[in-house]
Amino acid sequence: MGLVGRELSERKKQILKAIIDAHIEGGEPVGSKSLMQNKQITCSSATIRNEMAELEEMGYLEQPHTSAGRVPSVLGYRFYVDSLLEHYAMTSGEIAEINKILHIKMNELDQVLVAASKLASKLTNYTGIAIKPRISSVSILKVETIYIDPHNFLLVVVASTGAVKTKYVKLDTAVSEETVERFGGCLNTELAGLSMENITLPIIMRIENAMGGDSALVNPIIKTIYEVMSELDGGELNLSGLSHLTQYPEYSDVGQLGELMSAFESKEEILNLVSGHTEDKVNVYLGSESSVRVMNQSALIFKPIKRGGKTVGAIGVIGPLRMDYAKVLATIESLCGNIADLMGDEDTFLLPGFTKTDQNTDK
C-alpha cells in the first residue's frame, strides 16, 4: 500500500504545518532550506527532505514544475484546516469593527447580511459573500399596504423566514386611503400562512369578491406578491470586495478569473452549494471539494445564520487556497455571533405597521 493512508507522525504534522504557514504567507513553493530557518523544526536538512518527499507521496504536498520546493495539495490544506489550525486571537481593532454591526440601524435582514459581508471582506482582504439561500417552504407571514397618494402605495410582505420585502406600486386608477387599507386587510386575511403554490384561484376570487368595485386591483397585486415570493424562494448572492481577488497571483490568468466571475454572476452553483447546509457551523470547501467546477484554485468558507430554527442567510468569504484560514474562521464566527445577537433583538427588523408578534411568529 506504500505511504498512502498512513497516519502522520508528529514530525510530519510539524513539517506540513510549517510548509503551509510559509506558503500562505509568501505564496511561493517551500523548500527544505527555508524550513531550516524555522526554530520549531530541529531535525536535519536531509531528514526534512525525506519527510517532504514522503508527504508528497502521501498526497499532502505537490511539487510544481521543476521547483525544488513544495506547495500544499487540497488534501494537505484539508488536514491543515481540520487538525493543525491554531486559534486566531482577534485584535482589539478587529473586535471593535465587528461590534459595530450591533449598532447599525437596519430593518431588513438583507441589509445586515450585505453589511456583514463587506466587513468580512475588509477584515480578511478576500471577497465577502452574503447569501440568502433557497427556501422551499417559505410562506407569507404578513402583508401590509401603506398609502402614499391616490396613485401610489407600498406593498410590504413579511415572510416566515423573517425576511421583509417592500414593493412600490403605481396605479393607473385613483384609489382612496380607505380602499388601500381595506385591500391590505383582505390580503392579510386570505394570504397569511400560505406559500406561493398555495395561493390558488379560489383564494384570488375570494379577494376579488371582498374588494367589490375595486377588484381590478387584485390581479396585478397578486402578480407582484408572486414576484416577491419568487425572490425570497430563489436565493440571493451578494459579493463585496471582488477587486481583492486580483491581488493574488492565483487569479492572474484572465480566462480563469473570468470563469469564476461568471459563476458569481449566474450564482446558481454557489446557491445550490450553500442552500444544502443547515447546520450551525462554519463550512470550508477547498478547491476540488466544491461542486463549483471553476473554484478548483479557490476556497469557499461560510456559516449559515438561523432565526427561529430556520436558515435565513449565510456570511462567508471566497479567496485563494492559500488563505489565512485561522483569521477567516475567527472573523466569520464573530460576525455570525453578532448577527445572532441582532436576531435576538425583537425590535431590530420591525417596520411601521408590524408588531413583535407579527415579526417573530413562525407559520
C-alpha positions as CSV (number, residue, x, y, z in Angstrom):
1,M,0.0,0.0,0.0
2,G,3.0,2.3,0.4
3,L,2.7,5.5,2.4
4,V,-0.9,6.4,1.3
5,G,-3.3,6.1,4.1
6,R,-0.7,6.0,6.8
7,E,-1.2,8.2,9.9
8,L,1.0,11.3,10.0
9,S,3.7,11.3,12.7
10,E,4.1,14.3,14.9
11,R,7.2,15.4,12.9
12,K,5.3,15.1,9.6
13,K,2.5,17.2,11.1
14,Q,5.0,19.8,12.2
15,I,6.7,20.0,8.8
16,L,3.4,20.0,6.9
17,K,2.1,22.9,9.1
18,A,5.3,24.8,8.6
19,I,5.2,24.4,4.9
20,I,1.5,25.5,4.7
21,D,2.1,28.5,7.0
22,A,5.0,29.6,4.9
23,H,3.2,29.1,1.6
24,I,0.1,31.1,2.9
25,E,2.4,34.0,3.9
26,G,4.7,34.1,0.9
27,G,2.8,32.3,-1.9
28,E,6.0,30.6,-3.2
29,P,6.9,26.8,-3.1
30,V,8.7,26.0,0.2
31,G,12.0,24.1,0.3
32,S,14.0,22.4,3.0
33,K,16.4,25.3,3.3
34,S,13.7,27.7,4.3
35,L,12.3,25.2,6.8
36,M,15.7,25.1,8.4
37,Q,15.1,28.7,9.5
38,N,12.1,27.6,11.5
39,K,13.1,27.4,15.1
40,Q,10.3,24.9,15.8
41,I,11.9,22.3,13.5
42,T,15.1,20.8,14.9
43,C,15.8,17.9,12.6
44,S,18.5,18.0,9.8
45,S,18.0,19.2,6.3
46,A,18.3,15.6,5.0
47,T,15.5,14.5,7.3
48,I,13.3,17.4,6.3
49,R,13.8,16.5,2.6
50,N,12.9,12.9,3.3
51,E,9.8,13.9,5.2
52,M,8.7,16.3,2.5
53,A,9.2,13.5,-0.1
54,E,7.0,11.2,1.9
55,L,4.3,13.9,2.5
56,E,4.3,14.3,-1.3
57,E,3.9,10.6,-1.9
58,M,1.1,10.5,0.7
59,G,-0.7,13.3,-1.3
60,Y,-0.4,16.2,1.2
61,L,2.2,18.1,-0.9
62,E,2.8,18.8,-4.6
63,Q,5.9,19.8,-6.5
64,P,5.1,22.4,-9.1
65,H,7.1,22.2,-12.3
66,T,10.8,21.7,-11.6
67,S,10.9,23.7,-8.4
68,A,12.8,22.2,-5.5
69,G,10.1,23.4,-3.2
70,R,6.6,22.0,-2.4
71,V,3.1,23.5,-2.2
72,P,0.2,22.1,-0.3
73,S,-2.4,19.9,-2.1
74,V,-6.1,20.1,-1.4
75,L,-5.6,17.1,0.9
76,G,-2.8,19.0,2.7
77,Y,-5.0,22.0,3.2
78,R,-7.9,19.9,4.4
79,F,-5.7,18.2,7.0
80,Y,-4.3,21.6,8.0
81,V,-7.8,23.1,8.5
82,D,-9.2,20.1,10.3
83,S,-6.2,19.2,12.5
84,L,-3.4,21.7,12.6
85,L,-5.0,25.1,12.7
86,E,-4.2,27.3,15.7
87,H,-6.7,29.7,17.3
88,Y,-6.5,33.2,15.9
89,A,-6.7,35.9,18.5
90,M,-8.5,38.9,17.0
91,T,-7.1,42.4,17.7
92,S,-9.0,45.0,19.6
93,G,-9.4,47.0,16.4
94,E,-11.0,44.0,14.6
95,I,-13.3,43.3,17.5
96,A,-14.4,46.9,17.6
97,E,-15.1,46.8,13.8
98,I,-17.2,43.7,14.2
99,N,-19.1,45.1,17.2
100,K,-20.2,48.0,15.1
101,I,-22.6,45.6,13.4
102,L,-24.6,45.6,16.6
103,H,-25.2,49.3,16.4
104,I,-26.2,49.6,12.7
105,K,-29.8,50.6,12.5
106,M,-31.2,48.4,9.8
107,N,-34.7,47.0,9.4
108,E,-34.2,44.3,6.7
109,L,-32.1,41.2,7.1
110,D,-30.7,41.7,3.6
111,Q,-29.1,44.9,4.7
112,V,-27.4,43.3,7.7
113,L,-26.1,40.4,5.6
114,V,-24.6,42.7,3.0
115,A,-23.0,45.0,5.7
116,A,-21.5,41.9,7.3
117,S,-20.1,40.6,4.0
118,K,-18.5,44.0,3.4
119,L,-16.9,43.9,6.8
120,A,-15.7,40.3,6.3
121,S,-14.0,41.4,3.0
122,K,-12.4,44.4,4.7
123,L,-11.0,42.4,7.6
124,T,-9.8,39.4,5.7
125,N,-8.8,41.0,2.4
126,Y,-10.7,38.4,0.4
127,T,-14.1,38.6,-1.3
128,G,-17.0,38.7,1.1
129,I,-20.3,36.9,0.3
130,A,-23.8,37.4,1.7
131,I,-26.2,34.7,0.8
132,K,-30.0,34.3,1.1
133,P,-30.3,30.5,0.5
134,R,-33.1,28.9,-1.5
135,I,-36.0,28.0,0.8
136,S,-38.7,25.6,-0.5
137,S,-41.1,26.2,2.4
138,V,-41.2,30.0,2.7
139,S,-44.7,31.4,3.3
140,I,-46.3,34.7,3.9
141,L,-46.3,35.9,7.5
142,K,-48.0,39.2,7.0
143,V,-48.9,41.6,4.2
144,E,-49.2,45.4,4.7
145,T,-50.3,48.2,2.4
146,I,-49.0,51.8,3.1
147,Y,-50.9,54.6,1.3
148,I,-48.8,57.3,-0.3
149,D,-51.2,59.2,-2.6
150,P,-54.2,58.2,-4.9
151,H,-52.0,56.6,-7.4
152,N,-49.2,55.1,-5.3
153,F,-48.8,52.8,-2.3
154,L,-46.2,50.5,-0.7
155,L,-46.8,46.7,-0.5
156,V,-44.8,45.2,2.3
157,V,-44.5,41.4,2.6
158,V,-43.0,39.7,5.6
159,A,-42.0,36.1,5.0
160,S,-42.0,33.2,7.5
161,T,-38.2,33.4,7.5
162,G,-38.3,37.0,8.9
163,A,-37.3,38.5,5.5
164,V,-39.1,41.7,4.6
165,K,-39.7,42.8,1.0
166,T,-41.1,46.2,0.1
167,K,-42.5,47.0,-3.4
168,Y,-43.6,50.3,-4.8
169,V,-46.9,50.0,-6.5
170,K,-48.1,52.6,-9.1
171,L,-51.8,52.6,-10.0
172,D,-53.5,53.8,-13.2
173,T,-56.8,54.4,-11.4
174,A,-57.0,56.7,-8.4
175,V,-58.0,55.0,-5.1
176,S,-58.7,56.3,-1.6
177,E,-56.6,55.6,1.5
178,E,-59.5,53.6,2.9
179,T,-59.5,51.3,-0.2
180,V,-55.8,50.7,0.1
181,E,-56.2,49.9,3.8
182,R,-59.1,47.6,3.2
183,F,-57.2,45.8,0.5
184,G,-54.3,45.3,2.9
185,G,-56.6,43.8,5.4
186,C,-58.1,41.5,2.9
187,L,-54.8,40.3,1.6
188,N,-53.6,39.6,5.1
189,T,-56.7,37.6,6.0
190,E,-56.5,35.4,2.9
191,L,-52.8,35.0,2.3
192,A,-51.2,34.9,5.8
193,G,-49.6,31.5,6.3
194,L,-49.7,30.5,2.7
195,S,-46.7,29.6,0.5
196,M,-46.7,30.6,-3.2
197,E,-48.0,27.3,-4.5
198,N,-51.0,27.5,-2.1
199,I,-52.3,30.9,-3.5
200,T,-55.0,29.3,-5.6
201,L,-57.6,30.7,-8.0
202,P,-60.5,30.3,-5.5
203,I,-58.5,32.3,-2.9
204,I,-57.9,35.1,-5.5
205,M,-61.6,35.0,-6.4
206,R,-62.5,35.5,-2.7
207,I,-60.2,38.5,-2.5
208,E,-61.8,40.0,-5.7
209,N,-65.3,39.4,-4.2
210,A,-64.3,41.1,-1.0
211,M,-62.9,44.2,-2.9
212,G,-66.1,44.6,-4.9
213,G,-65.9,47.6,-7.2
214,D,-62.1,47.8,-6.6
215,S,-61.4,44.2,-7.7
216,A,-59.3,45.4,-10.6
217,L,-56.5,46.0,-8.1
218,V,-56.3,42.3,-7.2
219,N,-54.6,40.6,-10.2
220,P,-51.7,43.0,-10.6
221,I,-51.0,42.9,-6.9
222,I,-51.2,39.1,-6.7
223,K,-48.7,39.1,-9.5
224,T,-46.4,41.4,-7.5
225,I,-46.7,39.1,-4.5
226,Y,-45.8,36.1,-6.7
227,E,-42.7,38.0,-7.8
228,V,-41.8,38.8,-4.2
229,M,-42.2,35.2,-3.1
230,S,-40.1,34.0,-6.0
231,E,-37.3,36.3,-4.9
232,L,-37.5,35.0,-1.4
233,D,-37.6,31.4,-2.6
234,G,-34.9,31.7,-5.3
235,G,-32.0,32.8,-3.1
236,E,-29.7,35.8,-3.5
237,L,-25.9,36.2,-3.7
238,N,-24.2,39.5,-3.0
239,L,-20.4,39.9,-3.3
240,S,-18.2,42.5,-1.6
241,G,-14.6,43.3,-2.4
242,L,-14.2,41.5,-5.7
243,S,-11.2,43.5,-6.5
244,H,-9.3,41.7,-3.7
245,L,-9.0,38.6,-5.9
246,T,-6.9,40.4,-8.4
247,Q,-4.2,41.0,-5.7
248,Y,-3.4,37.2,-5.7
249,P,-1.3,35.6,-8.4
250,E,-3.6,32.6,-8.3
251,Y,-6.1,34.8,-10.3
252,S,-3.6,36.3,-12.7
253,D,-5.0,34.1,-15.5
254,V,-7.6,36.4,-17.0
255,G,-9.5,33.5,-18.5
256,Q,-9.7,31.6,-15.2
257,L,-10.8,34.7,-13.3
258,G,-13.4,35.4,-16.0
259,E,-14.9,31.9,-15.5
260,L,-15.0,32.5,-11.7
261,M,-16.7,35.8,-12.2
262,S,-19.3,34.1,-14.5
263,A,-20.0,31.6,-11.7
264,F,-20.6,34.5,-9.3
265,E,-22.9,36.2,-11.9
266,S,-25.0,33.1,-12.6
267,K,-24.9,32.3,-8.8
268,E,-26.8,29.0,-9.3
269,E,-24.0,26.7,-8.4
270,I,-22.9,28.6,-5.3
271,L,-26.5,29.0,-4.1
272,N,-27.1,25.2,-4.6
273,L,-24.0,24.5,-2.5
274,V,-24.8,26.8,0.3
275,S,-28.6,26.1,0.4
276,G,-27.8,22.4,1.2
277,H,-26.3,23.3,4.5
278,T,-28.4,23.9,7.6
279,E,-26.0,23.0,10.5
280,D,-25.0,25.9,12.7
281,K,-21.2,25.6,11.9
282,V,-18.6,27.1,9.7
283,N,-18.3,25.2,6.4
284,V,-15.0,25.1,4.5
285,Y,-14.8,24.0,0.8
286,L,-11.3,23.6,-0.6
287,G,-10.7,23.6,-4.3
288,S,-12.0,20.4,-6.0
289,E,-14.1,19.6,-2.9
290,S,-16.6,22.1,-4.1
291,S,-19.2,21.2,-6.7
292,V,-18.5,24.6,-8.4
293,R,-16.0,23.5,-11.1
294,V,-14.2,26.8,-11.6
295,M,-13.3,27.0,-7.9
296,N,-10.5,24.4,-8.1
297,Q,-8.0,27.0,-7.1
298,S,-10.2,28.7,-4.5
299,A,-11.6,28.2,-1.0
300,L,-15.2,29.0,0.0
301,I,-15.9,29.5,3.7
302,F,-19.4,30.3,5.1
303,K,-21.6,29.9,8.1
304,P,-25.4,29.7,8.0
305,I,-27.4,32.2,10.0
306,K,-30.5,30.9,11.8
307,R,-33.6,32.5,13.1
308,G,-36.4,30.6,14.8
309,G,-34.7,27.4,13.9
310,K,-34.6,28.2,10.2
311,T,-31.7,29.2,8.0
312,V,-32.3,32.7,6.8
313,G,-28.9,33.6,5.3
314,A,-25.2,32.9,5.3
315,I,-22.0,35.0,5.6
316,G,-18.6,34.0,4.2
317,V,-15.6,34.7,2.0
318,I,-14.1,33.4,-1.2
319,G,-10.3,33.5,-1.8
320,P,-7.3,31.5,-2.9
321,L,-6.5,28.1,-1.5
322,R,-3.5,29.7,0.4
323,M,-5.9,31.6,2.6
324,D,-5.3,32.7,6.2
325,Y,-7.8,30.2,7.5
326,A,-7.4,30.9,11.2
327,K,-8.2,34.6,10.7
328,V,-11.1,33.9,8.3
329,L,-12.7,31.3,10.6
330,A,-12.4,33.6,13.6
331,T,-13.9,36.5,11.6
332,I,-16.9,34.6,10.3
333,E,-17.6,33.1,13.7
334,S,-17.5,36.5,15.4
335,L,-19.6,38.2,12.7
336,C,-22.3,35.5,12.7
337,G,-22.3,35.6,16.5
338,N,-23.1,39.3,16.5
339,I,-25.8,38.8,13.8
340,A,-27.3,36.1,16.0
341,D,-27.4,38.7,18.8
342,L,-29.2,41.1,16.5
343,M,-31.7,38.3,15.7
344,G,-32.5,38.1,19.3
345,D,-33.4,41.8,19.4
346,E,-37.1,41.7,18.6
347,D,-37.2,45.4,17.6
348,T,-34.4,45.1,15.1
349,F,-36.3,44.2,12.0
350,L,-39.7,45.8,12.7
351,L,-41.3,48.1,10.2
352,P,-44.2,50.6,10.7
353,G,-47.5,48.7,11.0
354,F,-45.9,45.5,12.3
355,T,-45.9,44.1,15.9
356,K,-43.4,41.9,17.6
357,T,-45.8,39.1,17.4
358,D,-46.2,39.6,13.6
359,Q,-42.5,39.6,13.1
360,N,-41.5,36.6,15.2
361,T,-44.3,34.1,14.8
362,D,-43.4,31.1,12.6
363,K,-46.1,29.6,10.4
